[in-house]
Amino acid sequence: MKKGCFIVFEGIDGAGKTTQTQLLLKKLEALGKKVYLTAEPTALESGKKLREVLGGKIKKSDCEIAAMFTLDRIAHNIDPEWGISKLLSEGAVVICDRYYYSTLAYQGSTVDYGWVRALNADCPEIMHPDLCIFLDLTPEKSMERISRGRETTEIYENEATLKKVRDSFMRVIEDMGKTDKISVIDASGDIEKIADEIFLEVSKIL
């Protein structure tokens, strides 16, 4: 069976990743593709612990959080039932909301970047995606969307932090773009036009 395709969506909070992954899912299914949506942190036990940390229920150091993300990502890749590797081997298109680019942008800006990069990019059980779509949005627009659409916020969801994270993402894209295929797309415009631009990029690797 033909090997599947692994696509990652990245961007600061409020950039529209959830909306655009759903639109891409529909477009690919209309072409007869088998598509699986996933996200990080995962729904696995490792991901549940991470969500408690991100929600402020459990206190962890930045190094611990970086390591927890990496462990969750390894589990995400190798899980025998729903792992990315298994799904790709079955010919599915796997679309993931956040991946190691987020860890590099968030934790890589608070602890040693080289260490976080090595944990992820050099790990033999963490695969590199076929394509990363980075939805670019200003922190101001992001906070406007977050405040309009959510009742609660996570520990990283404030404008000052989002500005730092976006700047960090730009550095990550420059760095990882040397080895990974990354497409930066303006996420501030019309939703359908953004979806069309994304599909154009995805069609190049199918």
Phi and psi in degrees as a GROMACS rama.xvg file:
@    title "Ramachandran Plot"
@    xaxis  label "Phi"
@    yaxis  label "Psi"
@TYPE xy
-62.2455  136.512  LYS-2
-63.1864  144.598  LYS-3
-75.4298  -164.883  GLY-4
-133.656  135.817  CYS-5
-112.674  115.703  PHE-6
-120.417  132.574  ILE-7
-114.673  138.668  VAL-8
-108.313  132.116  PHE-9
-131.499  167.52  GLU-10
151.165  161.462  GLY-11
-69.8433  163.75  ILE-12
-56.7983  137.552  ASP-13
89.7878  1.99964  GLY-14
-76.2699  -13.65  ALA-15
102.605  22.1692  GLY-16
-61.0412  -45.3314  LYS-17
-61.2517  -45.9988  THR-18
-61.01  -47.162  THR-19
-73.2809  -31.5252  GLN-20
-65.9905  -37.8682  THR-21
-66.0935  -40.9724  GLN-22
-66.6906  -39.6203  LEU-23
-66.1224  -40.0959  LEU-24
-54.1197  -48.4081  LEU-25
-63.4254  -41.1319  LYS-26
-64.7071  -41.2339  LYS-27
-72.3193  -39.0836  LEU-28
-64.6575  -32.7082  GLU-29
-65.2618  -22.0059  ALA-30
-90.068  1.69575  LEU-31
86.8114  13.4153  GLY-32
-81.3427  145.383  LYS-33
-85.6283  118.424  LYS-34
-123.368  138.575  VAL-35
-128.235  124.071  TYR-36
-93.3589  135.76  LEU-37
-143.83  175.904  THR-38
-157.112  160.629  ALA-39
-125.195  139.62  GLU-40
-57.27  152.378  PRO-41
-82.0739  178.564  THR-42
-88.7909  1.91492  ALA-43
-72.6562  169.835  LEU-44
-58.1603  -38.3149  GLU-45
-63.9881  -35.7343  SER-46
-74.011  -34.876  GLY-47
-62.0608  -41.2852  LYS-48
-62.9147  -40.8124  LYS-49
-62.0926  -41.5808  LEU-50
-63.305  -33.4561  ARG-51
-66.6101  -37.9238  GLU-52
-66.9237  -47.1787  VAL-53
-65.4034  -29.4421  LEU-54
-81.7253  -1.26968  GLY-55
83.8695  8.08888  GLY-56
-77.9348  -30.1051  LYS-57
-125.784  135.049  ILE-58
-92.9708  128.415  LYS-59
-137.73  153.263  LYS-60
-73.7949  164.371  SER-61
-62.1207  -36.8755  ASP-62
-66.0005  -40.9136  CYS-63
-63.1471  -41.8803  GLU-64
-63.8422  -42.6712  ILE-65
-60.3202  -42.7657  ALA-66
-67.4643  -38.5038  ALA-67
-64.1546  -40.7832  MET-68
-61.6634  -42.1177  PHE-69
-64.8091  -43.6952  THR-70
-62.0797  -41.7111  LEU-71
-64.1436  -37.01  ASP-72
-68.8122  -39.0804  ARG-73
-62.1539  -47.2458  ILE-74
-59.2676  -38.3679  ALA-75
-61.2863  -37.0438  HIS-76
-75.706  -40.0699  ASN-77
-107.893  0.0545426  ILE-78
-52.3298  128.584  ASP-79
-66.3669  -20.0871  PRO-80
-101.711  -48.3377  GLU-81
-121.968  17.6786  TRP-82
-66.3063  149.626  GLY-83
-57.1733  -43.8774  ILE-84
-59.9453  -43.653  SER-85
-63.7534  -46.076  LYS-86
-62.7881  -40.8193  LEU-87
-66.0654  -37.0254  LEU-88
-65.187  -22.0416  SER-89
-91.1112  2.64939  GLU-90
89.7924  10.6009  GLY-91
-78.8753  154.161  ALA-92
-91.1202  118.027  VAL-93
-101.705  122.534  VAL-94
-112.242  120.796  ILE-95
-116.679  128.428  CYS-96
-87.4637  102.728  ASP-97
79.9005  143.555  ARG-98
-154.306  -150.602  TYR-99
-68.4256  -17.6619  TYR-100
-60.9013  -37.9083  TYR-101
-65.92  -41.803  SER-102
-62.3471  -41.7683  THR-103
-64.5857  -38.3093  LEU-104
-74.068  -42.8241  ALA-105
-82.5697  -67.1374  TYR-106
-72.9415  -29.3881  GLN-107
-68.0515  -12.5518  GLY-108
-95.1803  -6.83598  SER-109
-117.608  -21.1809  THR-110
-125.638  -177.344  VAL-111
-60.6617  118.846  ASP-112
-62.3984  -43.1455  TYR-113
-60.1149  -37.2919  GLY-114
-66.565  -47.1771  TRP-115
-63.4644  -40.0557  VAL-116
-62.5921  -45.9561  ARG-117
-63.5042  -39.5924  ALA-118
-55.6867  -36.2741  LEU-119
-100.095  -56.0721  ASN-120
-68.5514  -26.5102  ALA-121
-100.762  2.27262  ASP-122
-79.5211  123.697  CYS-123
-66.9294  -16.0935  PRO-124
-100.79  9.59439  GLU-125
-117.287  108.389  ILE-126
-82.137  154.001  MET-127
-85.4718  137.914  HIS-128
-71.2617  160.903  PRO-129
-74.3418  -28.0005  ASP-130
-156.702  137.099  LEU-131
-115.058  124.009  CYS-132
-98.9265  116.189  ILE-133
-102.229  114.862  PHE-134
-87.6217  110.03  LEU-135
-92.6204  128.148  ASP-136
-146.512  144.472  LEU-137
-70.3013  150.84  THR-138
-58.5783  -34.5092  PRO-139
-63.2168  -46.4042  GLU-140
-67.6333  -35.7237  LYS-141
-60.794  -49.5176  SER-142
-63.4673  -34.5133  MET-143
-61.474  -43.6565  GLU-144
-69.7536  -41.4997  ARG-145
-62.8571  -46.8115  ILE-146
-67.0502  -26.6073  SER-147
-81.3557  -28.585  ARG-148
-110.871  -4.24898  GLY-149
-133.39  149.239  ARG-150
-87.504  -29.7335  GLU-151
-128.792  158.869  THR-152
-123.597  157.561  THR-153
-92.3196  175.732  GLU-154
-65.9078  -21.0524  ILE-155
-95.1871  -1.61358  TYR-156
-93.7134  74.2598  GLU-157
-143.458  156.631  ASN-158
-62.5028  -41.1825  GLU-159
-62.7673  -43.8986  ALA-160
-67.5313  -41.3188  THR-161
-63.2683  -34.8144  LEU-162
-64.3538  -44.5629  LYS-163
-63.2582  -40.8474  LYS-164
-67.3411  -41.8732  VAL-165
-61.1472  -44.1008  ARG-166
-59.8879  -40.7531  ASP-167
-65.7845  -39.6579  SER-168
-59.2777  -39.9236  PHE-169
-60.9601  -38.6084  MET-170
-68.6221  -39.0953  ARG-171
-63.7562  -43.4266  VAL-172
-61.9132  -42.1268  ILE-173
-63.457  -41.0852  GLU-174
-71.8128  -58.2435  ASP-175
-72.8202  -18.9247  MET-176
-66.1877  -11.9662  GLY-177
-71.952  -25.2075  LYS-178
-121.885  -28.8386  THR-179
-103.82  151.218  ASP-180
-85.4877  114.346  LYS-181
-126.529  128.421  ILE-182
-114.008  123.767  SER-183
-95.8034  124.052  VAL-184
-125.341  131.564  ILE-185
-64.9918  118.917  ASP-186
-99.6428  13.124  ALA-187
-93.4159  -9.7439  SER-188
-93.6234  -153.457  GLY-189
-66.7802  132.542  ASP-190
-58.3903  -45.25  ILE-191
-67.675  -37.177  GLU-192
-67.1727  -38.452  LYS-193
-62.2448  -43.3687  ILE-194
-61.443  -39.3266  ALA-195
-65.3188  -40.5557  ASP-196
-65.5802  -40.9335  GLU-197
-62.1287  -45.5852  ILE-198
-62.8772  -35.4614  PHE-199
-61.2776  -42.8345  LEU-200
-67.1047  -41.5321  GLU-201
-65.8557  -38.6717  VAL-202
-61.3015  -22.7809  SER-203
-71.8165  -19.9773  LYS-204
-112.145  -4.28415  ILE-205
